[in-house]
């Protein structure tokens, strides 16, 4: 298992996360669906690095979203998804 840093995200026209990216990494980009599989199976973990540490990316099950699952962080302990704030890949 590898811990993969995420510094950028791909987004669709609605602003939904579609992929995770890191400049110069051989694994990047990875689709949202693949990242969800990786996290759920324990194949890889993903995290957002910050100057004060890092925040893990986890899977949220939500039947109201397309596919029933999405990726998010809880960096600041709010309902806001900090992945939306990362630059585009």
DSSP file (Angstrom, degrees, kcal/mol; ACC not computed):
  #  RESIDUE AA STRUCTURE BP1 BP2  ACC     N-H-->O    O-->H-N    N-H-->O    O-->H-N    TCO  KAPPA ALPHA  PHI   PSI    X-CA   Y-CA   Z-CA
    1    1 A X              0   0    0      0, 0.0     2,-0.4     0, 0.0    43,-0.2   0.000 360.0 360.0 360.0 139.5    0.0    0.0    0.0
    2    2 A X  E     -a   44   0A   0     41,-0.8    43,-2.3    43,-0.0     2,-0.7  -0.927 360.0-134.8-117.6 144.1    1.2    3.5   -0.8
    3    3 A X  E     -a   45   0A   0     -2,-0.4     2,-0.5    41,-0.2    43,-0.2  -0.884  29.1-157.1 -94.7 117.0    0.1    6.8    0.7
    4    4 A X  E     -a   46   0A   0     41,-3.2    43,-2.2    -2,-0.7     2,-0.2  -0.847   7.5-137.5-105.8 123.2   -0.5    9.1   -2.2
    5    5 A X  E     -a   47   0A   0     -2,-0.5     2,-0.5    41,-0.2    43,-0.2  -0.546  14.1-156.0 -76.0 140.9   -0.3   12.9   -1.8
    6    6 A X        +     0   0    0     41,-2.8    43,-0.3    -2,-0.2    16,-0.2  -0.973  26.5 158.9-120.5 118.3   -3.0   14.9   -3.6
    7    7 A X        +     0   0    0     14,-1.9    80,-0.6    -2,-0.5     2,-0.3   0.496  67.9  30.1-114.2  -9.4   -2.3   18.5   -4.5
    8    8 A X  E     -Cd  21  87B   0     13,-1.8    13,-2.3    78,-0.2     2,-0.4  -0.963  63.7-152.8-145.0 159.2   -4.8   19.0   -7.2
    9    9 A X  E     -Cd  20  88B   0     78,-2.4    80,-1.0    -2,-0.3     2,-0.4  -0.993  15.3-130.7-135.9 145.4   -8.3   17.7   -8.2
   10   10 A X  E     -C   19   0B   0      9,-2.2     8,-3.1    -2,-0.4     9,-1.2  -0.742  30.3-169.6 -87.5 142.5  -10.2   17.3  -11.4
   11   11 A X  E     -C   17   0B   0     -2,-0.4     6,-0.2     6,-0.3     2,-0.1  -0.972  15.2-133.9-134.3 147.2  -13.7   18.7  -11.4
   12   12 A X    >   -     0   0    0      4,-2.1     3,-2.0    -2,-0.3     6,-0.0  -0.247  47.5 -83.1 -87.2-174.7  -16.7   18.5  -13.7
   13   13 A X  T 3  S+     0   0    0      1,-0.3    -1,-0.1     2,-0.1    -2,-0.0   0.707 131.7  53.7 -65.7 -19.3  -18.8   21.5  -14.8
   14   14 A X  T 3  S-     0   0    0      2,-0.1    -1,-0.3     0, 0.0    -3,-0.0   0.480 120.1-109.2 -89.1  -3.9  -20.8   21.2  -11.6
   15   15 A X    <   +     0   0    0     -3,-2.0     2,-0.2     1,-0.3    -2,-0.1   0.521  69.2 147.1  87.6   6.0  -17.7   21.4   -9.5
   16   16 A X        -     0   0    0      1,-0.1    -4,-2.1     2,-0.0    -1,-0.3  -0.531  57.2-104.3 -75.9 142.3  -17.9   17.7   -8.4
   17   17 A X  E     +C   11   0B   0     -6,-0.2    -6,-0.3    -2,-0.2    54,-0.1  -0.492  44.4 166.7 -68.1 127.9  -14.5   15.9   -7.9
   18   18 A X  E     +     0   0B   0     -8,-3.1    14,-2.4     1,-0.3     2,-0.3   0.575  61.8   7.1-116.0 -19.7  -13.7   13.6  -10.8
   19   19 A X  E     -CE  10  31B   0     -9,-1.2    -9,-2.2    12,-0.3     2,-0.4  -0.991  59.0-130.3-159.4 161.3  -10.1   12.8  -10.2
   20   20 A X  E     -CE   9  30B   0     10,-2.6    10,-2.3    -2,-0.3     9,-0.6  -0.931  31.3-178.0-115.6 141.2   -7.2   13.2   -7.8
   21   21 A X  E     -C    8   0B   0    -13,-2.3   -14,-1.9    -2,-0.4   -13,-1.8  -0.949  20.6-172.6-140.8 157.1   -3.8   14.4   -9.0
   22   22 A X    >   -     0   0    0     -2,-0.3     3,-1.8   -16,-0.2     6,-0.2  -0.929  37.8-109.4-148.0 126.2   -0.2   15.2   -7.9
   23   23 A X  T 3  S+     0   0    0     -2,-0.3     3,-0.1     1,-0.3     6,-0.0  -0.307  98.8   2.8 -57.0 127.8    2.4   16.9  -10.1
   24   24 A X  T 3  S+     0   0    0      1,-0.2     2,-0.3     4,-0.1    -1,-0.3   0.435  92.9 133.1  80.1  -0.6    5.1   14.5  -11.2
   25   25 A X    X   -     0   0    0     -3,-1.8     3,-1.0     1,-0.1    -1,-0.2  -0.671  56.8-138.1 -86.5 139.0    3.7   11.3   -9.5
   26   26 A X  T 3  S+     0   0    0     -2,-0.3    -1,-0.1     1,-0.2    -2,-0.1   0.736 103.2  53.4 -66.5 -21.8    3.6    8.2  -11.7
   27   27 A X  T 3  S+     0   0    0     -5,-0.0     2,-0.3     3,-0.0    -1,-0.2   0.630  88.5 142.5 -85.8 -13.3    0.1    7.3  -10.4
   28   28 A X    <   +     0   0    0     -3,-1.0    -7,-0.2    -6,-0.2     2,-0.1  -0.593  48.0  31.7 -90.8 139.2   -1.4   10.7  -11.2
   29   29 A X  S    S+     0   0    0     -9,-0.6     2,-0.4    -2,-0.3    -8,-0.2   0.609  70.3 176.0 -85.5 163.6   -4.1   11.3  -12.3
   30   30 A X  E     -E   20   0B   0    -10,-2.3   -10,-2.6    -2,-0.1    -2,-0.1  -0.993  30.7-114.7-128.3 139.0   -6.5    8.7  -10.8
   31   31 A X  E  >  -E   19   0B   0     -2,-0.4     4,-2.6   -12,-0.2   -12,-0.3  -0.257  23.7-115.1 -69.1 157.8  -10.2    8.7  -11.3
   32   32 A X  H  > S+     0   0    0    -14,-2.4     4,-2.5     1,-0.2     5,-0.2   0.919 117.5  52.9 -56.6 -45.0  -12.6    9.2   -8.4
   33   33 A X  H  > S+     0   0    0    -15,-0.3     4,-2.1     1,-0.2    -1,-0.2   0.907 110.7  46.0 -60.6 -42.9  -14.0    5.7   -8.9
   34   34 A X  H  > S+     0   0    0      2,-0.2     4,-2.9     1,-0.2    -1,-0.2   0.906 111.3  51.7 -68.1 -40.7  -10.5    4.2   -8.8
   35   35 A X  H  X S+     0   0    0     -4,-2.6     4,-2.5     2,-0.2     5,-0.2   0.902 109.2  51.1 -62.0 -40.3   -9.5    6.2   -5.7
   36   36 A X  H  X S+     0   0    0     -4,-2.5     4,-2.7     2,-0.2    -1,-0.2   0.933 111.9  46.8 -61.3 -45.8  -12.7    5.0   -4.0
   37   37 A X  H  X S+     0   0    0     -4,-2.1     4,-2.4     1,-0.2     6,-0.4   0.929 111.8  51.4 -61.5 -44.9  -11.8    1.4   -4.8
   38   38 A X  H  X>S+     0   0    0     -4,-2.9     5,-1.5     1,-0.2     6,-1.0   0.921 113.8  43.4 -58.3 -46.0   -8.2    1.9   -3.6
   39   39 A X  H ><5S+     0   0    0     -4,-2.5     3,-0.5     1,-0.2    -2,-0.2   0.932 115.0  48.0 -66.9 -46.4   -9.4    3.4   -0.3
   40   40 A X  H 3<5S+     0   0    0     -4,-2.7    -1,-0.2     1,-0.2    -2,-0.2   0.834 117.1  41.6 -66.7 -32.8  -12.1    0.8    0.4
   41   41 A X  H 3<5S-     0   0    0     -4,-2.4    -1,-0.2    -5,-0.2    -2,-0.2   0.548 109.2-120.1 -90.8  -7.8   -9.9   -2.2   -0.4
   42   42 A X  T <<5S+     0   0    0     -4,-0.8    -3,-0.2    -3,-0.5    -4,-0.1   0.650  75.5 128.3  78.0  14.1   -6.9   -0.7    1.4
   43   43 A X  S   <S-     0   0    0     -5,-1.5   -41,-0.8    -6,-0.4     2,-0.3   0.927  79.8  -6.9 -68.1 -45.2   -4.8   -0.8   -1.8
   44   44 A X  E     -a    2   0A   0     -6,-1.0     2,-0.3   -43,-0.2    -2,-0.3  -0.973  61.5-142.1-144.8 156.8   -3.7    2.9   -1.4
   45   45 A X  E     -a    3   0A   0    -43,-2.3   -41,-3.2    -2,-0.3     2,-0.4  -0.864  15.4-151.3-113.8 158.3   -4.5    5.8    0.9
   46   46 A X  E     +a    4   0A   0     11,-0.5    11,-2.7    -2,-0.3     2,-0.3  -0.969  17.6 172.0-129.1 144.7   -4.8    9.4   -0.3
   47   47 A X  E     -aB   5  56A   0    -43,-2.2   -41,-2.8    -2,-0.4     2,-0.6  -0.987  32.4-124.4-150.1 156.7   -4.1   12.6    1.6
   48   48 A X  E     - B   0  55A   0      7,-2.8     7,-2.2    -2,-0.3     2,-0.3  -0.928  31.2-139.9-102.9 118.5   -3.7   16.3    1.2
   49   49 A X  E     + B   0  54A   0     -2,-0.6     2,-0.3   -43,-0.3     5,-0.3  -0.586  23.5 179.9 -79.5 139.4   -0.3   17.6    2.5
   50   50 A X  E >   - B   0  53A   0      3,-3.6     3,-1.4    -2,-0.3     0, 0.0  -0.840  44.0-107.2-127.7 166.8   -0.3   20.9    4.4
   51   51 A X  T 3  S+     0   0    0     -2,-0.3     3,-0.1     1,-0.3    -2,-0.0   0.735 122.4  47.4 -67.2 -20.3    2.6   22.8    6.0
   52   52 A X  T 3  S-     0   0    0      1,-0.2     2,-0.3     0, 0.0    -1,-0.3   0.151 131.2 -69.9-106.6  18.0    1.2   21.7    9.4
   53   53 A X  E <   -B   50   0A   0     -3,-1.4    -3,-3.6     2,-0.0     2,-0.3  -0.977  64.9 -68.6 133.8-147.5    0.7   18.0    8.6
   54   54 A X  E     -B   49   0A   0     -2,-0.3     2,-0.5    -5,-0.3    -5,-0.2  -0.971  24.0-137.6-146.5 162.7   -1.8   16.2    6.3
   55   55 A X  E     -B   48   0A   0     -7,-2.2    -7,-2.8    -2,-0.3     2,-0.1  -0.986  25.2-127.9-123.9 125.2   -5.5   15.4    6.0
   56   56 A X  E     -B   47   0A   0     -2,-0.5     2,-0.5    -9,-0.2    18,-0.4  -0.392  15.4-133.9 -70.0 146.4   -6.7   12.0    4.9
   57   57 A X        -     0   0    0    -11,-2.7   -11,-0.5    16,-0.1     2,-0.3  -0.873  31.4-177.5 -97.7 132.6   -9.1   11.6    2.1
   58   58 A X  E     -F   72   0C   0     14,-2.7    14,-2.0    -2,-0.5     2,-0.4  -0.847  27.1-105.2-130.8 167.8  -12.0    9.3    2.8
   59   59 A X  E     -F   71   0C   0     -2,-0.3     2,-0.5    12,-0.2    12,-0.2  -0.756  25.9-160.4 -94.9 134.1  -15.1    7.8    1.1
   60   60 A X  E     -F   70   0C   0     10,-3.1    10,-2.1    -2,-0.4     2,-0.6  -0.965  11.3-142.4-114.1 129.2  -18.5    9.1    2.0
   61   61 A X  E     +F   69   0C   0     -2,-0.5     2,-0.3     8,-0.2     8,-0.3  -0.818  32.4 159.5 -91.5 124.0  -21.5    6.9    1.2
   62   62 A X    >   -     0   0    0      6,-2.6     3,-1.8    -2,-0.6     6,-0.2  -0.876  31.5-158.7-150.1 108.8  -24.5    9.0    0.1
   63   63 A X  T 3  S+     0   0    0     -2,-0.3     4,-0.1     1,-0.3     6,-0.1   0.611  89.7  67.7 -66.9 -11.4  -27.3    7.6   -1.9
   64   64 A X  T 3  S+     0   0    0      4,-0.1     2,-0.3     2,-0.1    -1,-0.3   0.558  89.8  75.9 -86.8  -6.7  -28.3   11.1   -3.2
   65   65 A X  S X  S-     0   0    0     -3,-1.8     3,-2.2     1,-0.1     2,-0.2  -0.734  98.2 -88.9-104.4 155.4  -25.1   11.5   -5.3
   66   66 A X  T 3  S+     0   0    0     -2,-0.3     3,-0.5     1,-0.3    -2,-0.1  -0.410 117.3  12.8 -59.8 125.1  -24.3    9.9   -8.6
   67   67 A X  T 3  S-     0   0    0      1,-0.2    -1,-0.3    -2,-0.2    -4,-0.1   0.261 110.9-103.3  87.7 -11.6  -22.6    6.5   -7.9
   68   68 A X  S <  S+     0   0    0     -3,-2.2    -6,-2.6    -6,-0.2     2,-0.3   0.445  95.5  70.7  77.9  -0.2  -23.6    6.6   -4.2
   69   69 A X  E     +F   61   0C   0     -3,-0.5     2,-0.3    -8,-0.3    -8,-0.2  -0.990  51.6 176.9-146.4 152.2  -20.2    7.6   -3.0
   70   70 A X  E     -F   60   0C   0    -10,-2.1   -10,-3.1    -2,-0.3     2,-0.3  -0.955  27.9-110.7-148.1 170.2  -17.8   10.6   -3.0
   71   71 A X  E     +F   59   0C   0     -2,-0.3     2,-0.3   -12,-0.2   -12,-0.2  -0.788  40.9 155.3-104.0 144.6  -14.4   11.6   -1.7
   72   72 A X  E     -F   58   0C   0    -14,-2.0   -14,-2.7    -2,-0.3     2,-0.3  -0.986  28.5-143.9-158.4 166.5  -13.9   14.3    1.0
   73   73 A X        -     0   0    0     -2,-0.3     9,-0.4   -16,-0.2    10,-0.1  -0.845   8.1-151.8-124.4 166.3  -11.6   15.6    3.7
   74   74 A X    >   +     0   0    0    -18,-0.4     3,-1.2    -2,-0.3     7,-0.1  -0.365  36.0 151.0-132.7  53.4  -12.4   17.2    7.0
   75   75 A X  T 3  S+     0   0    0      1,-0.3    -1,-0.1     5,-0.1     6,-0.1   0.880  79.8  28.6 -54.3 -45.3   -9.4   19.4    7.4
   76   76 A X  T 3  S-     0   0    0      4,-0.2    -1,-0.3     2,-0.1     3,-0.1   0.165 109.8-110.7-109.1  18.4  -11.2   22.1    9.5
   77   77 A X  S <  S+     0   0    0     -3,-1.2     2,-0.2     1,-0.2    -2,-0.1   0.815  81.1 116.3  57.1  34.2  -13.9   19.9   11.1
   78   78 A X  S    S-     0   0    0      2,-0.3    -1,-0.2     1,-0.0    -2,-0.1  -0.724  82.4-105.8-118.7 175.5  -16.6   21.5    9.1
   79   79 A X  S    S+     0   0    0     -2,-0.2     2,-0.1    -3,-0.1    -2,-0.0   0.574  86.3 111.4 -76.1  -8.7  -19.0   20.1    6.5
   80   80 A X        -     0   0    0      1,-0.1     2,-0.8    -4,-0.0    -2,-0.3  -0.438  69.9-131.6 -69.5 137.0  -17.0   21.9    3.8
   81   81 A X    >   -     0   0    0      1,-0.1     3,-1.5    -2,-0.1     4,-0.3  -0.812  13.4-162.2 -92.3 109.0  -15.1   19.6    1.5
   82   82 A X  G >  S+     0   0    0     -2,-0.8     3,-1.0    -9,-0.4     4,-0.4   0.647  81.4  76.4 -68.7 -15.2  -11.6   21.0    1.2
   83   83 A X  G >  S+     0   0    0      1,-0.2     3,-1.2     2,-0.2    -1,-0.3   0.830  86.8  63.3 -62.7 -30.0  -10.9   19.0   -1.9
   84   84 A X  G <  S+     0   0    0     -3,-1.5    -1,-0.2     1,-0.2    -2,-0.2   0.780  97.4  57.1 -62.5 -26.8  -13.0   21.6   -3.8
   85   85 A X  G <  S+     0   0    0     -3,-1.0    -1,-0.2    -4,-0.3    -2,-0.2   0.572  84.0 101.1 -84.5  -9.8  -10.4   24.2   -2.8
   86   86 A X  S <  S-     0   0    0     -3,-1.2   -78,-0.2    -4,-0.4   -77,-0.1  -0.412  84.6 -95.6 -73.9 152.2   -7.4   22.5   -4.4
   87   87 A X  E     -d    8   0B   0    -80,-0.6   -78,-2.4     1,-0.1     2,-0.1  -0.215  47.8 -94.3 -61.8 158.7   -6.2   23.7   -7.8
   88   88 A X  E      d    9   0B   0    -80,-0.2   -78,-0.2     1,-0.1    -1,-0.1  -0.446 360.0 360.0 -73.5 146.4   -7.5   22.0  -10.9
   89   89 A X              0   0    0    -80,-1.0   -79,-0.2    -2,-0.1    -1,-0.1   0.446 360.0 360.0 -88.5 360.0   -5.4   19.2  -12.5
